Amino acid sequence: MLKGPAAARLLSALGALILAAAPVQAQEEVVSHTLSNGMEVLVKPDRRAPVVTSMVWYRVGGLDEPRGRTGISHVLEHMMFKGTEEVGPGELSEIIARNGGEENAFTGQDYTAYFEQLAADRLDVALRLEADRMVNLLLPPEEFDKEAKVVMEERRLRVEDNPQAKAREVLSSVAFDASGYGDPIIGWMPDLKALTVEQTEAWYREYYAPANARLVVAGDVDPEEVFAKAEEYFGDLEGGEEGPQRPTYGADPGGERQADITGRARVPYLVAGYRVPNLPAAEEEWEPYALRVLAGILSEGRSARLPARLVREQGVAAAADTFYDPASRDSGLFYVDGVPAGDTSMGDLEEALLAEVRTLREDLVPAEELDRVKRQIEADEVFERDSVFYQAMQIGKLETIGYGHEYLDTYVDRIRAVTPEQVREVARKYLQPERRTVVRLHPEKPQSAEEES
């Protein structure tokens, strides 16, 4: 069995071959139609298997929540499973399961979405249930109290009992002092405790309407038949209006920011975020793609610079990674994080991470390394697009945040077109200290016996 660089090269080659073969697969273009009430319907036929993914996306998430009501979108997501006059609490999930399918939902900073995965001939089941709860949701106070407590417990488990997650939450709150991205999607605990069912119902009435929603269907379907079904189930619903949106705040951080926190962590942890523009705000169209390739150079695969140099060669990091996603409604962050290895100090780890960033600002990436990273990104994209769910997910996300699904059609070509000079330019422009926020997590020191007494 091939391992290491040889395996990586083979996967990249296979990815390129699959990419070249993609047009002959049984997939078709996205077709869209807008209902009379303002609801947009997007269909992506993919006839390779008799399955379908149905998603309803609402253009509301953490970014839209005012201070004092953080977490309300996520709480409402929970309440959307508590029933209508026609469907009892928890019954929606049971109906989907009886039809051999799966369902779930998720809340992000830019959206809230609900989905079902079913056999293609069961699409009507999903559409009927989603149309019903779009306008007929019941919010019994006793169910609301239960779900609010569930969300608070989620917060304890995912954030308050997870020191690294807490560090990332602090990073966002420090980096985004004005934008709603500074508040966690799950909400601040005082806001969750104070949230009322009346506030949640008002949020539902304000944002959950056809004009603020998009239906995305991908799989073994005929677009015209989907449009007819959408008209049948959603067409008579009152359209409402597209929900109000908070203003954007741009990507000017106003100088470097730092925070040191302590927590019940076994090891120290460092996370840094550089303020970068989202796709529409980039001064040059190619910049987000160059930043994506730059992230790949640092952490895409075992041979990337951070795992190869900091983890295996220098031994200063037990783990090191990057993350970057330009698809957002407001400006975002380019993340770099790491865990020191052994007796390595936090300062030495930080210097090693920043040294790799500085190198990208100073030197051109060798052509062979750049090509390897681009092939890896292409391969990852091809394998992800093999999933009907992923296709619906990407279309829904891009349409909801206002970019359009056409972004997918040019993504790989734009990645291929990135040059070494462009990688260096975006590093010089955006990965600068004045655009950086750094959070250092230090493990709590154990109390001595005298202090405990």
PyMOL commands that set and color helices and strands:
alter all, ss='L'
color gray80, all
select helices_A, chain A and resi 4-24+62-64+72-79+91-98+120-135+141-160+163-175+180-182+189-194+197-207+210-212+223-234+287-299+305-313+346-362+367-385+388-400+406-416+420-430+433-435+449-452
alter helices_A, ss='H'
color red, helices_A
select strands_A, chain A and resi 31-34+40-45+51-58+102-107+112-119+213-219+257-263+269-276+317-323+332-340+436-443
alter strands_A, ss='S'
color yellow, strands_A
deselect
rebuild
show_as cartoon
